[in-house]
């Protein structure tokens, strides 16, 4: 159980630090430049959201190389020894 909690915390940290904050910095720089109109801001925001989804779900830009977070969890659980509990 401790390994799964560690995995979840590391995944959360990756999402927060490596994905959301880095993507936000790119969007924030675009906003600070104050260039373009509302349409360009909407496009920049759409790109921001697309980057987050691709990085959080670990989607590759190459077709057929997508790995979802759920696949990682299943792969992790398959590597862990099975524990059985009996009720007495």
Buried (B, 14 or more C-beta within 10 A) or exposed (E): EEEEEEBEEEBEEBBEEEBBEEBEEEBEEBEEEEEEEEEEBEEBEEBBEEBBEBBBBBBEEEEEEEEEEEEBBEEBEEEEEEEEEEEE
